[in-house]
Amino acid sequence: MQAITVQDRNAGVDGLTLSELSHPHAAENDVIVEVHAAGFTPGELDWPGTWTDRAGRDRTPSVPGHELSGVVAELGYGTTGLTVGQRVFGVTDWARNGSLAQYTAVEARNLAPLPADVDHVTAAALPISGLTAWQALFDHARLTTGQTVLIHGAAGGVGSIAVQLAHEVGARVLGTGRADDRDTAIGLGADAFIDLQAEGLAGVGEVDVVLDVIGGDILERSTALVRPGGTLVTIAEPVTVHPHDGRAVFFVVEPDRARLADLAQRLRDGRLKPIVGAVHPLAEAASAFTPAKRITGKTIIRVAED
């Protein structure tokens, strides 16, 4: 089978190549998925799991990408709840070969059934962004109706989903980003938008929840905006400066089959819309990691036709 592989961690994106790999093996409770569309995170070549397995052993050449949508091709011993030929979408393991391949092995619990009326490209844009946004807002920050939430990167993959979920629950949503993200954020349900480059955070005032995807100086300055009893949640980096009389949480998204199914239903109902940006074939996946220009939305790799 064909797959995008990387072997030299020092080579970075330049080390990504289209290669021929052996068909993956289905371990106990695994599913072999024929991948139709896949998503990736541009910074994942810096993740430890890209280079080693759970025991810390080198596993190169490795296949990046951790979001997928496709069809079940094979079931491992003991796998239940899914059937061969079924459409599925979900998240691959952080320390195993990923989704930028024609076939990949995934733990069955990381996948959810994909309704027939949801196309694979749209589905592949949802797993990590959707689960991250949900877990940040509701599992960690416990956002509720009437609260105010500040969402950094409101037009990005995670931020755009978070804006929609927060708006639906009845929160007051403040989005941040670049000037050309304003219309997108407002269109998704943000009540106000802050251009970080032109306006900064000085006039934001206190909020109940901050969702940070940027880190660095923005993360540090955002701690001062959290009102007593509030929560700052970040996926960018561990928190070193904490809000006064508030909570700070750094987390890594966890697979959740039931939540994936819920997100898919919201998509079908029109209550949720992932923003898909560029779509590339598998052979162009390496160049998609470093696009020539900024792209709004999630870049998706189309591996096979629906």
TAPEVEN-V18186 format. One record per residue. N is the residue number from 0. RES is the residue in three letters. PSI is psi in whole degrees, 0 to 359 (999 if undefined). OMEGA is omega in whole degrees, 0 to 359 (NA if undefined). D_LAST is the distance of its C-alpha to the last C-alpha in Angstrom with 2 decimals. Layout:
n | res | psi | omega | d_last
N | RES | PSI | OMEGA | D_LAST
N | RES | PSI | OMEGA | D_LAST
//
This chain:
n | res | psi | omega | d_last
0 | MET | 160 | 177 | 17.97
1 | GLN | 145 | 180 | 17.61
2 | ALA | 155 | 170 | 18.29
3 | ILE | 125 | 181 | 20.12
4 | THR | 160 | 176 | 23.59
5 | VAL | 135 | 183 | 26.83
6 | GLN | 330 | 185 | 30.24
7 | ASP | 110 | 182 | 32.96
8 | ARG | 338 | 179 | 33.25
9 | ASN | 344 | 182 | 35.76
10 | ALA | 341 | 180 | 33.43
11 | GLY | 217 | 182 | 31.11
12 | VAL | 329 | 180 | 28.07
13 | ASP | 342 | 180 | 29.68
14 | GLY | 357 | 179 | 29.24
15 | LEU | 129 | 180 | 25.43
16 | THR | 153 | 174 | 24.34
17 | LEU | 120 | 188 | 21.42
18 | SER | 167 | 172 | 22.65
19 | GLU | 124 | 179 | 22.26
20 | LEU | 160 | 175 | 22.60
21 | SER | 152 | 176 | 23.18
22 | HIS | 136 | 183 | 20.64
23 | PRO | 154 | 178 | 21.33
24 | HIS | 137 | 178 | 23.70
25 | ALA | 107 | 176 | 23.17
26 | ALA | 180 | 179 | 26.39
27 | GLU | 133 | 180 | 27.82
28 | ASN | 16 | 177 | 25.72
29 | ASP | 164 | 170 | 22.74
30 | VAL | 136 | 169 | 19.11
31 | ILE | 120 | 181 | 17.15
32 | VAL | 129 | 167 | 13.60
33 | GLU | 111 | 189 | 10.93
34 | VAL | 129 | 174 | 9.92
35 | HIS | 323 | 178 | 6.58
36 | ALA | 148 | 185 | 8.89
37 | ALA | 152 | 175 | 12.66
38 | GLY | 161 | 180 | 15.83
39 | PHE | 165 | 175 | 19.37
40 | THR | 124 | 186 | 22.94
41 | PRO | 328 | 183 | 24.95
42 | GLY | 7 | 188 | 28.04
43 | GLU | 347 | 175 | 26.71
44 | LEU | 347 | 176 | 28.35
45 | ASP | 355 | 182 | 31.56
46 | TRP | 138 | 178 | 30.70
47 | PRO | 322 | 183 | 32.79
48 | GLY | 344 | 177 | 29.92
49 | THR | 336 | 188 | 28.14
50 | TRP | 339 | 183 | 31.07
51 | THR | 160 | 175 | 32.46
52 | ASP | 187 | 184 | 31.66
53 | ARG | 336 | 180 | 33.21
54 | ALA | 2 | 179 | 36.49
55 | GLY | 8 | 180 | 36.70
56 | ARG | 144 | 179 | 36.15
57 | ASP | 136 | 180 | 34.49
58 | ARG | 22 | 178 | 30.92
59 | THR | 152 | 0 | 30.08
60 | PRO | 135 | 183 | 28.10
61 | SER | 157 | 180 | 25.73
62 | VAL | 118 | 179 | 22.09
63 | PRO | 183 | 181 | 21.80
64 | GLY | 130 | 183 | 19.24
65 | HIS | 13 | 174 | 19.43
66 | GLU | 142 | 181 | 16.49
67 | LEU | 160 | 169 | 13.07
68 | SER | 136 | 183 | 10.10
69 | GLY | 210 | 185 | 8.44
70 | VAL | 137 | 178 | 9.62
71 | VAL | 122 | 180 | 13.33
72 | ALA | 336 | 185 | 14.37
73 | GLU | 147 | 177 | 18.10
74 | LEU | 135 | 174 | 20.78
75 | GLY | 169 | 180 | 23.94
76 | TYR | 131 | 176 | 27.37
77 | GLY | 359 | 181 | 28.17
78 | THR | 129 | 179 | 24.73
79 | THR | 164 | 175 | 24.59
80 | GLY | 348 | 178 | 22.70
81 | LEU | 160 | 181 | 19.21
82 | THR | 154 | 177 | 18.07
83 | VAL | 135 | 182 | 16.13
84 | GLY | 352 | 182 | 12.73
85 | GLN | 140 | 175 | 12.81
86 | ARG | 134 | 183 | 10.29
87 | VAL | 163 | 171 | 12.40
88 | PHE | 159 | 180 | 13.26
89 | GLY | 207 | 189 | 16.60
90 | VAL | 135 | 175 | 19.09
91 | THR | 163 | 180 | 20.11
92 | ASP | 145 | 180 | 23.83
93 | TRP | 334 | 187 | 25.90
94 | ALA | 24 | 175 | 27.78
95 | ARG | 169 | 177 | 25.17
96 | ASN | 142 | 189 | 22.54
97 | GLY | 213 | 196 | 19.72
98 | SER | 352 | 181 | 16.06
99 | LEU | 63 | 184 | 16.12
100 | ALA | 162 | 179 | 15.39
101 | GLN | 329 | 176 | 13.02
102 | TYR | 148 | 175 | 14.60
103 | THR | 152 | 178 | 16.99
104 | ALA | 132 | 184 | 19.55
105 | VAL | 142 | 171 | 19.88
106 | GLU | 133 | 184 | 22.57
107 | ALA | 326 | 182 | 21.33
108 | ARG | 347 | 180 | 23.32
109 | ASN | 0 | 185 | 21.28
110 | LEU | 151 | 174 | 18.09
111 | ALA | 152 | 176 | 17.55
112 | PRO | 142 | 179 | 15.45
113 | LEU | 121 | 179 | 12.62
114 | PRO | 149 | 185 | 13.06
115 | ALA | 336 | 183 | 10.64
116 | ASP | 12 | 174 | 11.44
117 | VAL | 122 | 183 | 10.60
118 | ASP | 156 | 186 | 7.52
119 | HIS | 323 | 181 | 6.93
120 | VAL | 314 | 178 | 8.99
121 | THR | 318 | 181 | 11.67
122 | ALA | 323 | 182 | 11.87
123 | ALA | 342 | 179 | 12.49
124 | ALA | 356 | 190 | 15.36
125 | LEU | 324 | 193 | 17.08
126 | PRO | 298 | 184 | 18.37
127 | ILE | 315 | 181 | 21.27
128 | SER | 315 | 182 | 22.17
129 | GLY | 313 | 179 | 22.13
130 | LEU | 320 | 180 | 24.04
131 | THR | 313 | 181 | 26.43
132 | ALA | 315 | 181 | 27.28
133 | TRP | 310 | 183 | 27.90
134 | GLN | 323 | 178 | 29.96
135 | ALA | 311 | 186 | 31.95
136 | LEU | 317 | 192 | 32.89
137 | PHE | 323 | 179 | 33.48
138 | ASP | 319 | 185 | 33.98
139 | HIS | 315 | 183 | 36.10
140 | ALA | 344 | 179 | 37.53
141 | ARG | 46 | 180 | 37.72
142 | LEU | 137 | 180 | 37.16
143 | THR | 170 | 179 | 38.47
144 | THR | 136 | 176 | 39.10
145 | GLY | 347 | 178 | 41.62
146 | GLN | 165 | 178 | 41.31
147 | THR | 131 | 181 | 40.57
148 | VAL | 135 | 175 | 37.82
149 | LEU | 120 | 184 | 37.51
150 | ILE | 111 | 176 | 33.99
151 | HIS | 148 | 181 | 33.92
152 | GLY | 47 | 190 | 30.95
153 | ALA | 345 | 178 | 30.04
154 | ALA | 4 | 180 | 27.32
155 | GLY | 185 | 184 | 25.70
156 | GLY | 306 | 179 | 22.88
157 | VAL | 313 | 184 | 25.26
158 | GLY | 320 | 182 | 27.79
159 | SER | 323 | 176 | 25.61
160 | ILE | 318 | 181 | 24.43
161 | ALA | 319 | 178 | 28.05
162 | VAL | 315 | 182 | 29.43
163 | GLN | 318 | 180 | 27.37
164 | LEU | 318 | 180 | 28.30
165 | ALA | 320 | 178 | 31.94
166 | HIS | 318 | 182 | 32.22
167 | GLU | 325 | 182 | 30.95
168 | VAL | 352 | 177 | 33.56
169 | GLY | 21 | 176 | 36.28
170 | ALA | 159 | 171 | 37.18
171 | ARG | 123 | 190 | 38.54
172 | VAL | 123 | 173 | 36.04
173 | LEU | 123 | 180 | 37.20
174 | GLY | 150 | 176 | 34.60
175 | THR | 164 | 178 | 35.37
176 | GLY | 204 | 176 | 33.92
177 | ARG | 166 | 185 | 34.61
178 | ALA | 320 | 183 | 35.92
179 | ASP | 2 | 175 | 32.72
180 | ASP | 351 | 188 | 30.93
181 | ARG | 307 | 184 | 33.34
182 | ASP | 322 | 179 | 31.54
183 | THR | 313 | 182 | 28.24
184 | ALA | 315 | 179 | 30.16
185 | ILE | 320 | 180 | 32.26
186 | GLY | 333 | 179 | 29.34
187 | LEU | 347 | 178 | 27.75
188 | GLY | 2 | 177 | 31.06
189 | ALA | 138 | 179 | 33.46
190 | ASP | 334 | 178 | 37.05
191 | ALA | 158 | 182 | 38.25
192 | PHE | 138 | 179 | 37.10
193 | ILE | 121 | 174 | 39.07
194 | ASP | 107 | 186 | 38.73
195 | LEU | 326 | 181 | 39.58
196 | GLN | 320 | 184 | 40.83
197 | ALA | 327 | 188 | 43.07
198 | GLU | 330 | 185 | 44.09
199 | GLY | 199 | 184 | 43.73
200 | LEU | 3 | 187 | 44.23
201 | ALA | 323 | 185 | 47.92
202 | GLY | 12 | 186 | 47.61
203 | VAL | 319 | 185 | 44.94
204 | GLY | 183 | 184 | 47.38
205 | GLU | 146 | 178 | 46.83
206 | VAL | 160 | 179 | 43.56
207 | ASP | 325 | 185 | 42.72
208 | VAL | 139 | 168 | 39.56
209 | VAL | 131 | 172 | 38.25
210 | LEU | 114 | 184 | 34.69
211 | ASP | 134 | 175 | 34.80
212 | VAL | 8 | 188 | 32.03
213 | ILE | 314 | 182 | 34.30
214 | GLY | 193 | 176 | 37.24
215 | GLY | 221 | 184 | 40.42
216 | ASP | 324 | 179 | 42.84
217 | ILE | 316 | 178 | 40.62
218 | LEU | 313 | 182 | 40.36
219 | GLU | 316 | 180 | 44.11
220 | ARG | 334 | 181 | 45.07
221 | SER | 337 | 181 | 42.84
222 | THR | 329 | 181 | 44.90
223 | ALA | 347 | 183 | 47.79
224 | LEU | 348 | 185 | 45.82
225 | VAL | 119 | 180 | 45.25
226 | ARG | 161 | 180 | 47.85
227 | PRO | 132 | 182 | 49.80
228 | GLY | 356 | 181 | 47.71
229 | GLY | 183 | 185 | 44.45
230 | THR | 135 | 169 | 41.65
231 | LEU | 127 | 179 | 40.03
232 | VAL | 132 | 179 | 36.69
233 | THR | 147 | 173 | 35.23
234 | ILE | 3 | 188 | 32.36
235 | ALA | 317 | 185 | 33.80
236 | GLU | 158 | 176 | 36.82
237 | PRO | 145 | 184 | 39.54
238 | VAL | 129 | 177 | 41.96
239 | THR | 336 | 178 | 45.48
240 | VAL | 124 | 185 | 46.91
241 | HIS | 151 | 176 | 46.77
242 | PRO | 149 | 175 | 47.35
243 | HIS | 122 | 178 | 50.89
244 | ASP | 36 | 177 | 51.01
245 | GLY | 181 | 182 | 47.23
246 | ARG | 152 | 172 | 44.45
247 | ALA | 132 | 184 | 42.15
248 | VAL | 126 | 168 | 39.04
249 | PHE | 132 | 182 | 36.87
250 | PHE | 161 | 173 | 33.90
251 | VAL | 133 | 186 | 30.75
252 | VAL | 144 | 179 | 27.79
253 | GLU | 139 | 175 | 27.47
254 | PRO | 149 | 182 | 24.43
255 | ASP | 101 | 184 | 24.66
256 | ARG | 316 | 182 | 22.38
257 | ALA | 320 | 180 | 24.22
258 | ARG | 323 | 176 | 24.02
259 | LEU | 317 | 179 | 20.29
260 | ALA | 321 | 178 | 19.98
261 | ASP | 318 | 179 | 22.49
262 | LEU | 321 | 178 | 20.70
263 | ALA | 322 | 178 | 17.48
264 | GLN | 321 | 176 | 19.83
265 | ARG | 321 | 177 | 21.51
266 | LEU | 315 | 180 | 18.34
267 | ARG | 324 | 181 | 17.74
268 | ASP | 353 | 182 | 21.44
269 | GLY | 10 | 180 | 21.39
270 | ARG | 352 | 184 | 23.79
271 | LEU | 137 | 181 | 21.72
272 | LYS | 106 | 173 | 19.63
273 | PRO | 144 | 178 | 18.51
274 | ILE | 112 | 177 | 19.23
275 | VAL | 125 | 178 | 16.51
276 | GLY | 246 | 180 | 18.40
277 | ALA | 149 | 175 | 17.34
278 | VAL | 123 | 183 | 13.90
279 | HIS | 152 | 171 | 14.52
280 | PRO | 165 | 183 | 13.10
281 | LEU | 322 | 182 | 14.37
282 | ALA | 339 | 181 | 17.41
283 | GLU | 12 | 184 | 18.56
284 | ALA | 323 | 181 | 18.39
285 | ALA | 314 | 180 | 22.16
286 | SER | 336 | 180 | 23.08
287 | ALA | 337 | 177 | 20.91
288 | PHE | 333 | 180 | 23.38
289 | THR | 76 | 183 | 26.15
290 | PRO | 152 | 181 | 25.06
291 | ALA | 334 | 179 | 27.76
292 | LYS | 160 | 181 | 28.01
293 | ARG | 134 | 182 | 27.48
294 | ILE | 130 | 175 | 24.13
295 | THR | 131 | 178 | 23.94
296 | GLY | 178 | 184 | 21.16
297 | LYS | 128 | 173 | 18.90
298 | THR | 131 | 183 | 17.55
299 | ILE | 142 | 175 | 14.02
300 | ILE | 120 | 177 | 12.85
301 | ARG | 114 | 184 | 9.36
302 | VAL | 322 | 180 | 9.46
303 | ALA | 155 | 176 | 6.46
304 | GLU | 149 | 180 | 3.81
305 | ASP | 999 | NA | 0.00
//
